[in-house]
Amino acid sequence: MNPTSEQSARTKKTYDATRTKEAILDAAEEIFAEHGYSAARIDAIARASGYNKSLIYQYYQDKIGLYTEVVKRADQLGDRVLGDVIGQLQEDDSLTTDATKFKHYLDMIVRHSFQFLLDHPRFLKIFAWEAAEEWKTWNQITYRPDDHTFFLGIAKKAKESGLLRSDLDPVYFSIFLMSNVFFTAMSLYRLKITGIELDTRNGQNMEQAKEQIARFVVSGLMNPSHL
């Protein structure tokens, strides 16, 4: 085989491996979302992906290893999506001293995190399973998403400059910020039971939902004098 042919073979092999891993992760994400970690079975993931169990074990070692990669992929995708929107603002030195910028920052986080969960309902289901099982699997995985530490640093600076409510402990900043987004997104589906249904494909409905949740979160976190 000549050098060009060898290079083509290696490229094809690499591409195939990448595509195979993505197919397995897509299938795993679907199964974990529908059944939760405890009830998910590698057999089901293998059938859904179209690849055998031995290959899954070869790539990910075991079920917790596979779950770790699913969580990692979701977290990194979310970081990229949000980073594209607020990355530049996050690097602004005056973010935690300028009320207008800080308010806009919170508004953007809420709106785009909410949209991200609507666009990726499997992630929302995985989070719901974790919450129901007291995050016991989440705390076992080697990859540990940690937005809390980052947001805590921002919250402390904003509190020092008087942008946050005086009675708000910065420790709860990220909890209140993201939990309102998560549970609002989940509750949209719950409303169907009561006969109220918001079409998530309807742009006007979703813009109204984003406006409502963003206004609620910003008003709850920021010092009223800066609203």
N, CA and C of each residue as an Amber inpcrd file, in Angstrom:
protein
   681
   0.8510000  -1.1920000   0.0000000   0.0000000   0.0000000   0.0000000
   0.8890000   1.2450000   0.0000000   0.6030000   2.1830000  -0.8870000
   1.4200000   3.3840000  -0.9470000   1.0440000   4.3360000   0.1920000
   1.8940000   5.3540000   0.4770000   1.6370000   6.2730000   1.5950000
   0.2790000   6.9530000   1.5300000  -0.1460000   7.3190000   0.3190000
  -1.4320000   7.9950000   0.1690000  -2.5780000   7.0770000   0.5590000
  -2.4860000   5.8040000   0.1580000  -3.5230000   4.8300000   0.4890000
  -3.5590000   4.5680000   1.9880000  -2.3860000   4.4870000   2.6200000
  -2.3200000   4.2650000   4.0600000  -2.9650000   5.4300000   4.8170000
  -2.6860000   6.6430000   4.3510000  -3.2650000   7.8120000   5.0000000
  -4.7870000   7.8200000   4.8530000  -5.2700000   7.4520000   3.6720000
  -6.7170000   7.4080000   3.4400000  -7.3740000   6.3670000   4.3350000
  -6.7120000   5.2220000   4.4920000  -7.2550000   4.1540000   5.3430000
  -7.3480000   4.6090000   6.7900000  -6.2700000   5.3090000   7.2560000
  -6.2890000   5.7900000   8.6370000  -7.3840000   6.8300000   8.8400000
  -7.5570000   7.7190000   7.8550000  -8.5810000   8.7500000   7.9400000
  -9.9640000   8.1320000   7.9940000 -10.2140000   7.1370000   7.1520000
 -11.5080000   6.4700000   7.1130000 -11.7810000   5.7630000   8.4350000
 -10.7500000   5.1070000   8.9700000 -10.9110000   4.3910000  10.2260000
 -11.2410000   5.3570000  11.3570000 -10.5410000   6.5040000  11.3870000
 -10.7830000   7.5030000  12.4200000 -12.2080000   8.0510000  12.3070000
 -12.6220000   8.3450000  11.0780000 -13.9620000   8.8760000  10.8500000
 -15.0210000   7.8760000  11.2790000 -14.8250000   6.6140000  10.9220000
 -15.7830000   5.5840000  11.2850000 -15.8880000   5.4320000  12.7940000
 -14.7650000   5.4810000  13.4900000 -14.7570000   5.3610000  14.9440000
 -15.5080000   6.5280000  15.5680000 -15.2850000   7.7170000  15.0390000
 -15.9640000   8.8980000  15.5650000 -17.4690000   8.7970000  15.3620000
 -17.8420000   8.3690000  14.1520000 -19.2660000   8.2190000  13.8380000
 -19.9080000   7.1360000  14.7000000 -19.1850000   6.0540000  14.9200000
 -19.6990000   4.9610000  15.7460000 -19.9190000   5.4230000  17.1810000
 -18.9580000   6.1420000  17.7230000 -19.0890000   6.6390000  19.0960000
 -20.2720000   7.5810000  19.2330000 -20.4620000   8.4290000  18.2440000
 -21.5880000   9.3550000  18.2890000 -22.9170000   8.6050000  18.2610000
 -22.9850000   7.5570000  17.4420000 -24.2120000   6.7550000  17.3540000
 -24.5010000   6.0700000  18.6860000 -23.4690000   5.5710000  19.3240000
 -23.6290000   4.9130000  20.6280000 -24.0660000   5.9230000  21.6900000
 -23.4390000   7.0940000  21.6860000 -23.8030000   8.1210000  22.6610000
 -25.2220000   8.6240000  22.4390000 -25.6360000   8.7380000  21.1740000
 -27.0130000   9.1490000  20.8760000 -28.0060000   8.1210000  21.4350000
 -27.7080000   6.8550000  21.2150000 -28.5880000   5.7930000  21.7070000
 -28.5990000   5.7600000  23.2330000 -27.4270000   5.9060000  23.8310000
 -27.3230000   5.8930000  25.2950000 -28.0900000   7.0680000  25.8940000
 -27.9590000   8.2140000  25.2800000 -28.6570000   9.4070000  25.7560000
 -30.1650000   9.1660000  25.7500000 -30.6610000   8.5420000  24.6760000
 -32.0980000   8.2560000  24.5670000 -32.5500000   7.2810000  25.6520000
 -31.7970000   6.2180000  25.8640000 -32.1730000   5.2040000  26.8530000
 -32.0750000   5.7600000  28.2650000 -31.0160000   6.4780000  28.5800000
 -30.8680000   7.0710000  29.9160000 -31.9770000   8.0850000  30.1850000
 -32.3650000   8.8340000  29.1420000 -33.4160000   9.8290000  29.3050000
 -34.7680000   9.1780000  29.5700000 -35.0380000   8.0740000  28.8950000
 -36.3440000   7.4230000  29.0240000 -36.4730000   6.5700000  30.2770000
 -35.3540000   5.9740000  30.7280000 -35.4340000   5.0050000  31.8250000
 -34.6220000   5.3790000  33.0630000 -33.7920000   6.4120000  32.9670000
 -32.9200000   6.7390000  34.0800000 -31.7190000   5.8090000  34.0990000
 -30.7120000   6.1780000  34.8480000 -29.4960000   5.3710000  34.8570000
 -29.7400000   3.9670000  35.4100000 -30.4480000   3.8660000  36.5080000
 -30.6160000   2.5720000  37.1880000 -31.2990000   1.5260000  36.3160000
 -32.3210000   1.9500000  35.5770000 -33.0950000   0.9970000  34.7760000
 -32.5620000   0.8290000  33.3550000 -31.6490000   1.6740000  32.9420000
 -31.0930000   1.5620000  31.5870000 -30.2450000   0.3050000  31.4650000
 -30.2930000  -0.3440000  30.3090000 -29.5470000  -1.5850000  30.0880000
 -28.6520000  -1.4300000  28.8570000 -27.4460000  -1.9380000  28.9820000
 -26.5060000  -1.8840000  27.8660000 -27.0630000  -2.6340000  26.6590000
 -27.7940000  -3.7270000  26.8900000 -28.4180000  -4.4740000  25.7900000
 -29.3280000  -3.5550000  24.9630000 -30.1200000  -2.7540000  25.6610000
 -31.0500000  -1.8490000  24.9730000 -30.2850000  -0.7760000  24.2050000
 -29.2180000  -0.2790000  24.7930000 -28.4000000   0.7370000  24.1360000
 -27.7340000   0.1440000  22.8900000 -27.2770000  -1.0940000  23.0020000
 -26.6450000  -1.7680000  21.8660000 -27.6420000  -1.9280000  20.7150000
 -28.8570000  -2.3430000  21.0510000 -29.8870000  -2.5090000  20.0050000
 -30.2240000  -1.1670000  19.3570000 -30.3780000  -0.1430000  20.1840000
 -30.7470000   1.1720000  19.6560000 -29.6410000   1.7760000  18.7900000
 -28.3960000   1.4820000  19.1290000 -27.2700000   2.0500000  18.3840000
 -26.9340000   1.2500000  17.1300000 -27.3000000  -0.0280000  17.1410000
 -26.9480000  -0.8920000  16.0160000 -25.5620000  -1.5040000  16.1380000
 -24.9470000  -1.3720000  17.3210000 -23.6190000  -1.9490000  17.5480000
 -23.6880000  -2.9200000  18.7200000 -22.7580000  -3.8880000  18.7500000
 -22.8080000  -4.8960000  19.7950000 -22.2270000  -4.3960000  21.1150000
 -22.5370000  -5.1390000  22.1800000 -22.1080000  -4.7360000  23.5150000
 -20.6000000  -4.7090000  23.6640000 -19.9400000  -5.6230000  23.0260000
 -18.4870000  -5.7010000  23.1760000 -17.8130000  -4.4200000  22.6910000
 -18.3600000  -3.8320000  21.6270000 -17.7870000  -2.5830000  21.1210000
 -18.0540000  -1.4390000  22.1050000 -19.2340000  -1.4300000  22.6890000
 -19.5620000  -0.4030000  23.6830000 -18.6060000  -0.4940000  24.8720000
 -18.3690000  -1.7200000  25.3360000 -17.4350000  -1.9090000  26.4510000
 -16.0100000  -1.5460000  26.0480000 -15.6780000  -1.7920000  24.8030000
 -14.3380000  -1.4470000  24.3190000 -14.1090000   0.0570000  24.3730000
 -15.1350000   0.8060000  24.0030000 -15.0120000   2.2630000  23.9940000
 -15.1790000   2.8850000  25.3820000 -16.1080000   2.3520000  26.1770000
 -16.5030000   3.0430000  27.4200000 -16.3300000   2.2150000  28.7060000
 -15.8070000   1.0220000  28.6090000 -15.4940000   0.1530000  29.7440000
 -16.7310000  -0.4280000  30.4580000 -17.6480000   0.4340000  30.9000000
 -18.8240000  -0.0480000  31.6240000 -19.9460000   0.9820000  31.5180000
 -21.0710000   0.6950000  32.1830000 -22.2320000   1.5820000  32.0560000
 -21.9530000   2.9690000  32.6350000 -21.2500000   3.0360000  33.7520000
 -20.9640000   4.3360000  34.3500000 -20.0180000   5.1400000  33.4630000
 -19.1160000   4.4410000  32.7700000 -18.2290000   5.1250000  31.8360000
 -18.9920000   5.7000000  30.6620000 -19.9740000   4.9450000  30.1690000
 -20.8160000   5.4070000  29.0660000 -21.6700000   6.5940000  29.5130000
 -22.2390000   6.4910000  30.6990000 -23.0700000   7.5720000  31.2430000
 -22.2410000   8.8410000  31.4310000 -21.0160000   8.6670000  31.8760000
 -20.1190000   9.8030000  32.0610000 -19.9210000  10.5560000  30.7610000
 -19.7330000   9.8210000  29.6690000 -19.5150000  10.4590000  28.3740000
 -20.7740000  11.1540000  27.8700000 -21.9390000  10.5940000  28.1860000
 -23.1980000  11.2400000  27.8050000 -23.3370000  12.5800000  28.5280000
 -23.0620000  12.5710000  29.8280000 -23.1470000  13.8020000  30.6260000
 -22.1040000  14.8150000  30.1510000 -20.9040000  14.3280000  29.9000000
 -19.8210000  15.2060000  29.4470000 -20.1710000  15.8800000  28.1300000
 -20.7050000  15.1090000  27.1930000 -21.0640000  15.6650000  25.8940000
 -22.1590000  16.7210000  26.0390000 -23.1570000  16.4270000  26.8720000
 -24.2500000  17.3730000  27.0770000 -23.7490000  18.6610000  27.7260000
 -22.9150000  18.5230000  28.7310000 -22.3990000  19.6860000  29.4480000
 -21.5280000  20.5520000  28.5470000 -20.6770000  19.9210000  27.7660000
 -19.7840000  20.6830000  26.8930000 -20.5540000  21.3640000  25.7630000
 -21.5970000  20.7040000  25.2660000 -22.4360000  21.3330000  24.2450000
 -23.1390000  22.5560000  24.8200000 -23.6800000  22.4010000  26.0330000
 -24.3460000  23.5230000  26.6870000 -23.3930000  24.6800000  26.9240000
 -22.1730000  24.3770000  27.3450000 -21.1730000  25.4200000  27.5690000
 -20.8470000  26.1640000  26.2750000 -20.7410000  25.4150000  25.1650000
 -20.4230000  26.0530000  23.8860000 -21.5560000  26.9610000  23.4290000
 -22.7870000  26.4700000  23.5560000 -23.9510000  27.2540000  23.1210000
 -24.0670000  28.5330000  23.9380000 -23.9470000  28.3960000  25.2650000
 -24.0640000  29.5660000  26.1310000 -22.8570000  30.4880000  25.9670000
 -21.6740000  29.8760000  25.7860000 -20.4650000  30.6670000  25.6100000
 -20.5130000  31.5410000  24.3760000 -21.1480000  31.0470000  23.3160000
 -21.2760000  31.8330000  22.0830000 -22.1050000  33.0940000  22.3030000
 -22.9770000  33.0350000  23.3080000 -23.8930000  34.1520000  23.5520000
 -23.3520000  35.1190000  24.6110000 -22.7960000  34.5790000  25.6960000
 -22.3980000  35.4420000  26.8200000 -20.9010000  35.4680000  27.0620000
 -20.1400000  34.7490000  26.2390000 -18.7030000  34.6580000  26.4700000
 -18.0150000  35.9970000  26.5490000 -18.3000000  36.8740000  25.5960000
 -17.6580000  38.1830000  25.5680000 -18.0990000  39.0300000  26.7600000
 -19.3760000  38.9550000  27.0960000 -19.8950000  39.7150000  28.2250000
 -19.2840000  39.2210000  29.5390000 -19.0650000  37.9070000  29.6280000
 -18.5100000  37.3030000  30.8330000 -17.0850000  37.7740000  31.1100000
 -16.3880000  38.1770000  30.0610000 -15.0040000  38.6210000  30.1970000
 -14.8890000  40.1130000  30.4730000 -16.0230000  40.7920000  30.5010000
 -16.0270000  42.2370000  30.7510000 -15.7530000  42.4900000  32.2330000
 -14.7290000  43.2670000  32.5290000 -14.3460000  43.5420000  33.9220000
 -15.4250000  44.2890000  34.6930000 -16.2860000  44.9980000  33.9770000
 -17.3220000  45.7810000  34.6560000 -18.6380000  45.0210000  34.8090000
 -18.6560000  43.7390000  34.4540000 -19.8910000  42.9480000  34.5150000
 -20.5400000  42.9990000  35.8910000 -19.7420000  42.8380000  36.9370000
 -20.2940000  42.7470000  38.2910000 -20.3770000  44.1000000  38.9980000
 -20.1520000  45.1830000  38.2610000 -20.2970000  46.5190000  38.8450000
 -21.2770000  47.3870000  38.0720000 -21.5620000  46.9940000  36.8610000
 -22.4800000  47.7450000  36.0060000 -23.8480000  47.0490000  36.0210000
 -24.8430000  47.6930000  36.5860000 -26.1620000  47.0790000  36.7580000
 -26.8100000  46.6950000  35.4340000 -26.6730000  47.5440000  34.4230000
 -27.2800000  47.2630000  33.1150000 -26.6690000  46.0190000  32.4790000
 -25.3560000  45.9230000  32.5330000 -24.6740000  44.7580000  31.9680000
 -25.0200000  43.4900000  32.7420000 -25.0590000  43.5950000  34.0540000
 -25.3350000  42.4210000  34.8820000 -26.7670000  41.9280000  34.6570000
 -27.6890000  42.8430000  34.5600000 -29.0850000  42.4750000  34.2970000
 -29.2060000  41.7950000  32.9390000 -28.5340000  42.3440000  31.9380000
 -28.5450000  41.7570000  30.6010000 -27.9100000  40.3660000  30.6290000
 -26.8630000  40.2100000  31.3920000 -26.1630000  38.9280000  31.5370000
 -27.1060000  37.8590000  32.0900000 -27.8120000  38.1790000  33.1690000
 -28.7460000  37.2260000  33.7580000 -29.8710000  36.8950000  32.7850000
 -30.3770000  37.9100000  32.1220000 -31.4550000  37.7270000  31.1590000
 -31.0370000  36.7680000  30.0460000 -29.8280000  36.9500000  29.5370000
 -29.3370000  36.1030000  28.4510000 -29.1290000  34.6620000  28.9070000
 -28.5960000  34.4840000  30.1150000 -28.3970000  33.1260000  30.6410000
 -29.7240000  32.3960000  30.7220000 -30.7220000  33.0600000  31.2840000
 -32.0310000  32.4360000  31.4520000 -32.6440000  32.0800000  30.0950000
 -32.6750000  33.0290000  29.1940000 -33.3230000  32.8120000  27.8970000
 -32.6530000  31.6830000  27.1020000 -31.3400000  31.7080000  27.0460000
 -30.6480000  30.7290000  26.2080000 -30.5290000  29.3550000  26.8850000
 -30.4510000  29.3150000  28.1990000 -30.4690000  28.0260000  28.8960000
 -31.8340000  27.3620000  28.7260000 -32.8820000  28.1700000  28.8200000
 -34.2400000  27.6760000  28.6390000 -34.4290000  27.1140000  27.2340000
 -33.9700000  27.8590000  26.2340000 -34.0940000  27.3960000  24.8510000
 -33.2770000  26.1270000  24.6280000 -32.1060000  26.0660000  25.2400000
 -31.2530000  24.8860000  25.0940000 -31.9660000  23.6360000  25.6090000
 -32.6410000  23.7480000  26.7320000 -33.3540000  22.5990000  27.2970000
 -34.5500000  22.2070000  26.4290000 -35.2020000  23.1890000  25.8350000
 -36.3010000  22.8700000  24.9190000 -35.7800000  22.1820000  23.6620000
 -34.6070000  22.5980000  23.2160000 -34.0050000  22.0010000  22.0220000
 -33.4270000  20.6230000  22.3000000 -33.1330000  20.3220000  23.5690000
 -32.5260000  19.0440000  23.9530000 -33.3070000  18.4310000  25.1180000
 -34.5430000  17.9920000  24.8680000 -35.3940000  17.4770000  25.9470000
 -34.8300000  16.2410000  26.6460000 -33.9420000  15.4970000  25.9780000
 -33.3450000  14.3340000  26.6440000 -32.4810000  14.7620000  27.8250000
 -31.7700000  15.8740000  27.6600000 -30.9380000  16.3660000  28.7540000
 -31.8180000  16.7270000  29.9500000 -32.9390000  17.3330000  29.6560000
 -33.8680000  17.7220000  30.7130000 -34.3670000  16.4950000  31.4710000
 -34.6570000  15.4210000  30.7480000 -35.1230000  14.1880000  31.3850000
 -34.0310000  13.5520000  32.2450000 -32.7930000  13.5940000  31.7540000
 -31.6810000  13.0250000  32.5260000 -31.5030000  13.7930000  33.8230000
 -31.5930000  15.1120000  33.7640000 -31.5000000  15.9200000  34.9800000
 -32.6370000  15.5720000  35.9390000 -33.8300000  15.3550000  35.3930000
 -34.9840000  15.0300000  36.2360000 -34.7840000  13.6800000  36.9310000
 -34.2700000  12.6880000  36.1950000 -33.9750000  11.3910000  36.8060000
 -32.9490000  11.5440000  37.9200000 -31.9200000  12.3290000  37.6680000
 -30.8840000  12.5320000  38.6820000 -31.4650000  13.1720000  39.9400000
 -32.2880000  14.1730000  39.7610000 -32.9020000  14.8340000  40.9070000
 -33.7790000  13.8520000  41.6910000 -34.5230000  13.0120000  40.9580000
 -35.3940000  12.0290000  41.6130000 -34.5920000  10.9940000  42.4000000
 -33.3750000  10.6960000  41.9240000 -32.5320000   9.6940000  42.5890000
 -31.4550000  10.3490000  43.4580000 -31.6930000  11.6270000  43.8270000
 -30.8220000  12.3720000  44.7430000 -29.3860000  12.4840000  44.2310000
 -29.2500000  12.5450000  42.9040000 -27.9570000  12.7860000  42.2580000
 -26.8940000  11.7440000  42.6280000 -27.3340000  10.5420000  42.9760000
 -26.3650000   9.5300000  43.4320000 -25.4420000   9.0720000  42.3130000
 -25.9540000   8.9650000  41.0780000 -25.0930000   8.5690000  39.9600000
 -24.2170000   9.7370000  39.5300000 -24.7920000  10.9190000  39.4970000
 -24.0570000  12.1250000  39.1280000 -22.7980000  12.2660000  39.9900000
 -22.9100000  11.9370000  41.2510000 -21.7870000  12.0970000  42.1760000
 -20.7630000  10.9680000  42.0710000 -21.0300000   9.9840000  41.2280000
 -20.0760000   8.8830000  41.0310000 -19.2070000   9.0690000  39.7920000
 -19.6580000   9.8970000  38.8590000 -18.9490000   9.9720000  37.5840000
 -17.6640000  10.7860000  37.7180000 -16.7030000  10.4630000  36.8610000
 -15.3930000  11.1150000  36.9370000 -15.4190000  12.5300000  36.3760000
 -16.3330000  12.7860000  35.4410000 -16.4820000  14.1320000  34.8810000
 -17.4980000  14.8800000  35.7310000 -17.1140000  15.9880000  36.2990000
 -18.0030000  16.6910000  37.2210000 -18.3250000  18.1000000  36.7150000
 -19.4920000  18.2920000  36.0830000 -19.8760000  19.6460000  35.6720000
 -19.9230000  20.5580000  36.8980000 -19.3310000  21.7310000  36.8100000
 -19.2650000  22.5970000  37.9810000 -19.5200000  24.0520000  37.6140000
 -20.7640000  24.3520000  37.2920000 -21.1330000  25.7390000  37.0330000
 -21.2360000  26.5210000  38.3370000 -21.4910000  25.8020000  39.4240000
 -21.7320000  26.4760000  40.7050000 -20.5210000  27.2940000  41.1410000
 -19.3190000  26.7270000  41.0630000 -18.1170000  27.4340000  41.5090000
 -17.9110000  28.7130000  40.7160000 -18.1070000  28.6290000  39.3990000
 -17.9410000  29.8030000  38.5490000 -18.9540000  30.8830000  38.9040000
 -20.2290000  30.4910000  39.0070000 -21.2740000  31.4600000  39.3120000
 -21.1210000  32.0340000  40.7250000 -20.5900000  31.2320000  41.6380000
 -20.3900000  31.7170000  43.0010000 -19.4050000  32.8880000  43.0080000
 -18.3440000  32.7680000  42.2040000 -17.3710000  33.8520000  42.1170000
 -18.0010000  35.1400000  41.6020000 -18.8380000  35.0130000  40.5740000
 -19.5260000  36.1810000  40.0090000 -20.5070000  36.7570000  41.0280000
 -21.2320000  35.8750000  41.7100000 -22.2300000  36.3280000  42.6800000
 -21.5880000  37.0920000  43.8430000 -20.4470000  36.6230000  44.3060000
 -19.7630000  37.3070000  45.4140000 -19.3550000  38.7180000  45.0190000
 -18.8260000  38.8650000  43.8050000 -18.4170000  40.1880000  43.3290000
 -19.6330000  41.0980000  43.1500000 -20.7180000  40.5350000  42.5950000
 -21.9370000  41.3220000  42.3990000 -22.5450000  41.7350000  43.7380000
 -22.4310000  40.8730000  44.7320000 -22.9520000  41.1910000  46.0710000
 -22.1360000  42.3240000  46.6960000 -20.8420000  42.2770000  46.5230000
 -19.9650000  43.3190000  47.0700000 -20.2450000  44.6870000  46.4660000
 -20.6250000  44.7020000  45.1910000 -20.8950000  45.9800000  44.5330000
 -22.3550000  46.4040000  44.6500000 -23.1500000  45.6160000  45.3760000
 -24.5320000  45.9940000  45.6390000 -25.5250000  45.6510000  44.5510000
 -25.1310000  44.8100000  43.6030000 -26.0540000  44.4590000  42.5140000
 -27.0390000  43.3630000  42.9120000 -26.6550000  42.5210000  43.8580000
 -27.5580000  41.4690000  44.3200000 -28.3840000  41.9500000  45.5040000
 -29.4700000  41.2780000  45.7420000 -30.3010000  41.5920000  46.8990000
 -29.4540000  41.4920000  48.1640000 -29.6840000  42.3630000  49.0990000
 -28.8730000  42.3860000  50.3240000 -29.0790000  41.1400000  51.1710000
 -30.2530000  40.5110000  51.0410000 -30.5480000  39.3270000  51.8480000
 -30.2590000  38.0160000  51.1140000 -29.6060000  38.0950000  49.9450000
 -29.3110000  36.8890000  49.1730000 -27.8990000  36.3930000  49.4620000
 -27.7940000  35.1770000  49.9380000 -26.4920000  34.5380000  50.1300000
 -25.9840000  34.1160000  48.7570000 -24.7900000  34.5580000  48.3370000
 -24.2630000  34.1990000  47.0120000 -24.2190000  32.6960000  46.7370000
 -24.1610000  31.8870000  47.7850000 -24.1390000  30.4290000  47.6070000
 -25.3780000  29.9480000  46.8600000 -26.5050000  30.6450000  47.0510000
 -27.7650000  30.2130000  46.4500000 -28.0030000  30.8260000  45.0750000
 -27.1010000  31.6740000  44.6380000 -27.2730000  32.3770000  43.3710000
 -27.4850000  31.4110000  42.2010000 -26.5520000  30.4810000  42.0000000
 -26.6600000  29.5650000  40.8600000 -27.8170000  28.5950000  41.0210000
 -28.1300000  28.2390000  42.2730000 -29.2460000  27.3160000  42.5220000
 -30.5560000  27.9510000  42.0910000 -30.7870000  29.1860000  42.5270000
 -32.0210000  29.8770000  42.1560000 -32.0640000  30.1790000  40.6630000
 -30.9100000  30.5360000  40.1090000 -30.8370000  30.8840000  38.6860000
 -31.2180000  29.7010000  37.8030000 -30.5400000  28.5660000  37.9890000
 -30.7410000  27.4380000  37.0900000 -31.9520000  26.5790000  37.4380000
 -32.2840000  26.4680000  38.7230000 -33.4300000  25.6230000  39.0810000
 -34.7310000  26.2030000  38.5210000 -34.8400000  27.5240000  38.4880000
 -36.0380000  28.1310000  37.9060000 -36.1320000  27.8420000  36.4200000
 -34.9980000  27.8210000  35.7450000 -34.9850000  27.4930000  34.3190000
 -35.3840000  26.0380000  34.1060000 -34.7560000  25.1230000  34.8620000
 -35.0350000  23.6950000  34.7030000 -36.5020000  23.3700000  34.9760000
 -36.9960000  23.8410000  36.1050000 -38.3440000  23.4360000  36.4970000
 -39.4300000  24.1270000  35.6760000 -39.1450000  25.3000000  35.1720000
 -40.1000000  25.9250000  34.2540000 -40.1820000  25.1280000  32.9620000
 -39.0280000  24.7160000  32.4350000 -39.0130000  23.9110000  31.2160000
 -39.7590000  22.5980000  31.4160000 -39.5440000  21.9520000  32.5570000
 -40.2360000  20.6870000  32.8260000 -41.7330000  20.8940000  33.0140000
 -42.1050000  22.0110000  33.6170000 -43.5180000  22.2600000  33.9090000
 -44.3440000  22.5570000  32.6680000 -43.6920000  22.9620000  31.5900000
 -44.4380000  23.2040000  30.3500000 -45.1610000  21.9350000  29.9080000
 -44.5170000  20.7960000  30.1130000 -45.1240000  19.5220000  29.7320000
 -46.2000000  19.1040000  30.7410000 -46.0200000  19.4940000  31.9830000
 -46.9950000  19.1670000  33.0260000 -48.3120000  19.9090000  32.8030000
 -48.2360000  21.0860000  32.2190000 -49.4430000  21.8770000  31.9970000
 -50.4480000  21.1660000  31.0980000 -49.9500000  20.2460000  30.2630000
 -50.8450000  19.5240000  29.3570000 -51.9220000  18.7680000  30.1320000
 -51.5630000  18.2820000  31.3210000 -52.5000000  17.5080000  32.1390000
 -53.6850000  18.3650000  32.5660000 -53.4310000  19.6590000  32.7940000
 -54.4910000  20.5550000  33.2510000 -55.2790000  21.1690000  32.0980000
 -54.9400000  20.7500000  30.8840000 -55.6510000  21.2760000  29.7280000
 -55.0210000  22.5170000  29.1380000 -53.9210000  22.9790000  29.7360000
 -53.2080000  24.1390000  29.2080000 -51.9910000  23.6230000  28.4660000
 -51.9150000  23.9170000  27.2050000 -50.7880000  23.4170000  26.4160000
 -50.1200000  24.5480000  25.6470000 -48.8300000  24.7150000  25.8970000
 -48.0480000  25.7070000  25.1680000 -47.2660000  24.9840000  24.0790000
 -47.5050000  25.3740000  22.8650000 -46.8080000  24.7610000  21.7360000
 -45.3540000  25.2500000  21.7370000 -44.4180000  24.3470000  22.0590000
 -43.0110000  24.7340000  22.1310000 -42.4350000  25.0610000  20.7600000
 -43.1860000  24.7520000  19.7090000 -42.7350000  25.0930000  18.3620000
 -43.1990000  26.4840000  17.9490000 -44.0910000  27.0540000  18.7580000
 -44.6220000  28.3760000  18.4680000 -43.6730000  29.4330000  19.0370000
 -43.0380000  30.1840000  18.1410000 -42.0470000  31.1610000  18.5690000
 -42.6010000  32.2090000  19.5070000 -43.8340000  32.6450000  19.2710000
 -44.4350000  33.6790000  20.1100000 -44.6610000  33.1620000  21.5240000
 -45.1500000  31.9330000  21.6370000 -45.3600000  31.3300000  22.9490000
 -44.0570000  31.2250000  23.7220000 -43.0060000  30.7940000  23.0510000
 -41.7310000  30.5780000  23.7140000 -41.0570000  31.8840000  24.1010000
 -41.2190000  32.9140000  23.2720000 -40.6620000  34.2190000  23.6250000
 -41.3510000  34.7750000  24.8640000 -42.6510000  34.5320000  24.9620000
 -43.3880000  34.9770000  26.1410000 -42.9240000  34.2110000  27.3770000
 -42.7110000  32.9050000  27.2150000 -42.2360000  32.0940000  28.3380000
 -40.8550000  32.5580000  28.7990000 -39.9720000  32.8370000  27.8490000
 -38.6280000  33.3150000  28.1950000 -38.6940000  34.6600000  28.9140000
 -39.5570000  35.5210000  28.4210000 -39.7090000  36.8420000  29.0350000
 -40.1740000  36.7220000  30.4850000 -41.1420000  35.8350000  30.7100000
 -41.6880000  35.6490000  32.0540000 -40.6420000  35.0910000  33.0270000
 -39.9560000  34.0460000  32.6220000 -38.9780000  33.4160000  33.5160000
 -37.7830000  34.3280000  33.7350000 -37.3400000  35.0220000  32.6910000
 -36.2000000  35.9290000  32.8390000 -36.5300000  37.0710000  33.7830000
 -37.7160000  37.6380000  33.6340000 -38.1210000  38.7390000  34.4990000
 -38.2200000  38.2840000  35.9580000 -38.7470000  37.0890000  36.1520000
 -38.8990000  36.5490000  37.5050000 -37.5350000  36.3250000  38.1630000
 -36.6190000  35.7030000  37.4340000 -35.3030000  35.3960000  37.9800000
 -34.5080000  36.6650000  38.2690000 -34.4950000  37.5760000  37.3120000
 -33.7400000  38.8260000  37.4880000 -34.2870000  39.6170000  38.6770000
 -35.6050000  39.7000000  38.7900000 -36.2210000  40.4380000  39.9010000
 -35.9330000  39.7820000  41.2390000 -35.8180000  38.4570000  41.2290000
 -35.5640000  37.7420000  42.4740000 -34.1210000  37.8180000  42.9440000
 -33.1840000  38.0020000  42.0090000 -31.7710000  37.9840000  42.3560000
 -31.1690000  39.3710000  42.5550000 -31.6220000  40.3250000  41.7700000
 -30.9760000  41.6420000  41.7920000 -31.5550000  42.5750000  42.8550000
 -30.7200000  43.4710000  43.3050000 -31.1410000  44.5320000  44.2170000
 -32.2390000  45.3460000  43.5180000 -33.4180000  45.4860000  44.1630000
 -34.5270000  46.1970000  43.5130000 -34.1660000  47.6020000  43.0210000
 -33.2180000  48.2390000  43.6680000 -32.8480000  49.6060000  43.2650000
 -32.1610000  49.6500000  41.9130000 -31.7300000  48.4820000  41.4090000
 -31.0340000  48.4340000  40.1140000 -31.8950000  47.8640000  38.9960000
 -33.1620000  47.5790000  39.3050000 -34.0490000  47.0020000  38.2750000
 -34.6440000  48.0920000  37.3980000
